[in-house]
Amino acid sequence: MKVLIKDPSSMTLEKFIRLFDKEGCIVLLEGKRKVLKSDEKRLVEIGRLLAASTKHCVFRSGNAGGADAFFKEGVMSVDPKRFQAIVPFNDHMKSVKEEPGLYERISLDDINLAREPQILYESKRNKQQKGLVESYEKGVDPKNSVKGAYIVRDTLKVTGAPSQGISPAHFGIFYDDLRNPKSGGTGHTMVVCDNQIVPYVNQKVWGEWI
């Protein structure tokens, strides 16, 4: 499913549910690691509200700390089976004790990138991140290769890997740094959404849904 939205900033919760609560819909829940203390409860609340207000949406995250963790907490409190984590390595966040199989977990390590050329292509379209992605491809610089893996993972969250059964994202809900918007990994994910014509909103919009 592909839903074209001219003005995502006018999206309401009711409209979101009507357009996107359909079988197979993937909704990104993404954001900065640094979260304002006053926003922590709001992130949990919107995750809970989205999961409780829908029946079919699967909520996809990078499973990082900060905003991702708060979004996840909200969704998991309602329906863990509709949470999906895409991680850069098989052992990512393994120190966090969780019940095995509680939610779907997909690792970049298990993706055959040769079968999904759009992932590396989209990753390198972002000129600010191109060098890190090339280091990841070559695997010659361990520090930059790790950073590059996170960027490629962020691309995968949007594009999916259709030949390997991983659907692309259909909508994004972001917690951004409004003083320095669309920067870092979160910004990269937003840029890929722009390139893939995946509509998204930030807290200026979803903050009105709570």
Backbone torsions as a table, in degrees:
resi	resn	phi	psi	omega
1	MET	NA	138.3	178.5
2	LYS	-132.0	119.0	-178.9
3	VAL	-113.4	117.9	178.8
4	LEU	-92.1	127.5	-178.2
5	ILE	-126.7	120.2	-177.3
6	LYS	-69.3	-38.0	-175.0
7	ASP	-136.4	82.6	-179.7
8	PRO	-58.9	-24.0	-177.7
9	SER	-65.3	-15.6	178.5
10	SER	-96.1	6.4	-177.4
11	MET	-66.1	131.6	172.7
12	THR	-107.0	164.8	177.6
13	LEU	-60.5	-42.7	-178.7
14	GLU	-61.6	-42.1	179.7
15	LYS	-68.5	-40.9	177.6
16	PHE	-57.3	-48.2	-179.1
17	ILE	-61.4	-44.4	-178.2
18	ARG	-62.8	-40.0	-176.0
19	LEU	-83.6	-33.1	-168.1
20	PHE	-116.5	-11.7	-179.9
21	ASP	-80.7	72.9	-178.3
22	LYS	-132.5	154.4	-179.5
23	GLU	-54.1	129.6	176.0
24	GLY	88.3	1.0	-178.1
25	CYS	-76.6	131.2	178.1
26	ILE	-110.2	124.1	179.9
27	VAL	-116.3	122.4	177.2
28	LEU	-75.8	135.4	170.1
29	LEU	-120.4	104.3	-167.5
30	GLU	-134.8	153.3	175.0
31	GLY	178.1	178.9	-176.7
32	LYS	-69.3	151.1	174.4
33	ARG	-71.0	-36.4	178.6
34	LYS	-85.3	117.2	-177.2
35	VAL	-120.3	132.8	174.8
36	LEU	-60.7	138.3	-178.6
37	LYS	-54.5	-37.1	-178.8
38	SER	-70.3	-13.6	-178.2
39	ASP	-99.5	-10.3	-174.5
40	GLU	-58.8	-50.2	-178.8
41	LYS	-66.5	-32.9	179.8
42	ARG	-66.2	-36.7	178.6
43	LEU	-66.6	-43.3	176.2
44	VAL	-62.8	-42.6	-176.9
45	GLU	-64.3	-41.6	-179.5
46	ILE	-70.1	-35.5	175.5
47	GLY	-62.0	-43.8	178.8
48	ARG	-65.0	-44.2	-178.6
49	LEU	-63.0	-44.4	-179.8
50	LEU	-62.2	-44.5	-179.7
51	ALA	-67.8	-38.4	-177.8
52	ALA	-74.9	-25.2	-175.4
53	SER	-91.4	-7.2	-178.7
54	THR	-123.2	163.4	179.3
55	LYS	-116.4	-27.9	-169.7
56	HIS	-114.5	-26.2	-175.7
57	CYS	-57.6	136.7	169.9
58	VAL	-104.8	131.1	-174.4
59	PHE	-102.3	116.7	-173.2
60	ARG	-103.9	137.5	-177.3
61	SER	-143.8	162.9	174.2
62	GLY	-86.1	-2.1	175.6
63	ASN	61.8	31.9	178.3
64	ALA	-89.2	180.0	175.0
65	GLY	-78.5	-178.6	177.9
66	GLY	72.7	-131.3	-174.5
67	ALA	-58.8	-41.3	179.9
68	ASP	-56.4	-43.7	-177.3
69	ALA	-66.3	-38.7	179.5
70	PHE	-70.8	-42.7	174.3
71	PHE	-55.7	-48.5	-177.8
72	LYS	-59.2	-44.4	-179.6
73	GLU	-56.1	-42.3	180.0
74	GLY	-65.2	-46.4	-179.6
75	VAL	-65.4	-45.2	-176.2
76	MET	-63.7	-27.5	179.8
77	SER	-70.0	-15.7	-178.4
78	VAL	-108.3	-51.5	-174.4
79	ASP	-155.5	87.2	-178.7
80	PRO	-56.7	-30.1	-176.7
81	LYS	-68.1	-15.1	177.9
82	ARG	-103.4	19.1	173.2
83	PHE	-107.5	136.2	-179.2
84	GLN	-132.2	126.6	179.1
85	ALA	-108.8	132.0	173.3
86	ILE	-113.3	118.0	-171.3
87	VAL	-117.3	156.8	-176.4
88	PRO	-79.2	-21.9	-178.0
89	PHE	-142.2	155.8	179.5
90	ASN	-59.8	-34.6	-175.9
91	ASP	-96.6	13.5	-178.3
92	HIS	-62.2	126.6	177.2
93	MET	60.2	24.8	-179.3
94	LYS	-69.0	-16.3	178.7
95	SER	-71.3	-17.6	177.6
96	VAL	-79.8	119.9	-175.9
97	LYS	-78.5	115.0	178.8
98	GLU	-138.6	153.7	178.1
99	GLU	-66.7	125.8	-179.6
100	PRO	-58.0	137.4	176.7
101	GLY	76.8	9.3	-178.4
102	LEU	-65.3	-34.5	176.9
103	TYR	-146.0	168.4	-178.6
104	GLU	-76.9	135.1	-178.4
105	ARG	-129.3	122.9	-178.5
106	ILE	-121.1	128.5	-178.3
107	SER	-106.6	139.5	174.4
108	LEU	-58.3	-29.9	178.6
109	ASP	-58.0	-26.6	-175.6
110	ASP	-96.4	4.3	-179.3
111	ILE	-95.9	128.2	175.4
112	ASN	-84.0	96.2	-175.1
113	LEU	-66.5	-22.1	177.4
114	ALA	-64.9	-27.1	179.1
115	ARG	-88.7	-6.4	-177.1
116	GLU	-132.8	65.1	-174.6
117	PRO	-61.1	-21.3	-178.2
118	GLN	-67.5	-22.7	-178.5
119	ILE	-66.8	-50.7	178.7
120	LEU	-70.1	-35.3	178.4
121	TYR	-60.5	-49.5	-179.6
122	GLU	-66.5	-35.2	179.5
123	SER	-62.5	-39.1	-176.3
124	LYS	-86.7	-9.6	175.0
125	ARG	-65.8	-26.3	176.0
126	ASN	-81.3	99.9	-172.6
127	LYS	-60.2	-28.7	179.2
128	GLN	-66.8	-24.9	-175.4
129	GLN	-109.3	-3.8	-172.9
130	LYS	-55.9	-44.6	-178.7
131	GLY	-60.8	-40.4	179.3
132	LEU	-66.5	-38.9	179.9
133	VAL	-66.6	-40.0	178.4
134	GLU	-66.1	-35.4	175.3
135	SER	-63.5	-39.2	177.4
136	TYR	-62.9	-43.7	-180.0
137	GLU	-60.0	-44.7	-174.9
138	LYS	-81.8	-29.8	178.3
139	GLY	67.2	26.4	-175.7
140	VAL	-98.8	-17.3	-178.8
141	ASP	-120.7	96.6	-172.6
142	PRO	-52.4	-44.3	-176.8
143	LYS	-64.6	-49.7	-179.4
144	ASN	-72.5	-28.0	176.7
145	SER	-63.2	-40.4	178.1
146	VAL	-64.0	-46.3	178.6
147	LYS	-61.5	-39.6	178.8
148	GLY	-64.0	-35.8	178.6
149	ALA	-60.8	-38.1	178.5
150	TYR	-65.2	-38.1	178.9
151	ILE	-67.2	-44.2	179.3
152	VAL	-64.1	-40.0	175.0
153	ARG	-58.1	-42.4	179.9
154	ASP	-63.3	-36.6	176.4
155	THR	-66.1	-46.1	179.8
156	LEU	-55.7	-36.2	179.5
157	LYS	-58.3	-33.0	-178.1
158	VAL	-88.9	-50.6	-174.1
159	THR	-75.5	-26.3	-169.8
160	GLY	66.5	-171.5	176.0
161	ALA	-139.1	76.6	-171.0
162	PRO	-53.9	-37.9	-178.4
163	SER	-69.0	-14.7	179.8
164	GLN	-113.7	19.1	172.7
165	GLY	81.0	14.5	179.7
166	ILE	-107.8	113.3	-174.8
167	SER	-71.9	151.0	172.9
168	PRO	-71.3	163.6	176.3
169	ALA	-75.3	151.5	179.6
170	HIS	-113.1	-21.2	179.5
171	PHE	-158.2	151.7	179.6
172	GLY	-127.3	138.6	175.3
173	ILE	-122.6	113.9	-170.7
174	PHE	-115.7	149.6	166.1
175	TYR	-111.6	106.2	-174.0
176	ASP	-106.5	165.9	170.3
177	ASP	-87.1	104.2	-173.7
178	LEU	-69.6	-16.1	176.8
179	ARG	-84.5	-22.6	178.5
180	ASN	-141.1	68.4	-170.1
181	PRO	-68.0	152.1	174.8
182	LYS	55.9	43.3	177.8
183	SER	-113.2	162.5	175.7
184	GLY	63.6	-156.4	-178.3
185	GLY	-64.1	-39.0	177.7
186	THR	-62.3	-43.9	178.1
187	GLY	-62.5	-39.7	177.6
188	HIS	-60.0	-44.4	179.3
189	THR	-60.2	-40.0	178.6
190	MET	-65.4	-39.7	178.4
191	VAL	-62.8	-42.6	178.0
192	VAL	-63.4	-39.4	175.2
193	CYS	-58.5	-43.6	177.8
194	ASP	-58.6	-47.7	-177.8
195	ASN	-64.7	-34.4	-177.5
196	GLN	-92.2	2.9	-179.0
197	ILE	56.3	49.3	174.2
198	VAL	-103.5	114.9	-178.0
199	PRO	-68.9	151.7	179.3
200	TYR	-155.2	163.5	176.9
201	VAL	-134.1	159.3	172.5
202	ASN	-114.1	-169.0	-172.6
203	GLN	-66.3	-18.2	175.4
204	LYS	-61.5	-31.8	-179.2
205	VAL	-92.8	-56.3	-174.5
206	TRP	-69.4	-18.9	175.8
207	GLY	-61.5	-24.5	178.5
208	GLU	-83.0	-8.0	-178.7
209	TRP	-84.6	-19.4	-174.2
210	ILE	-81.4	NA	NA
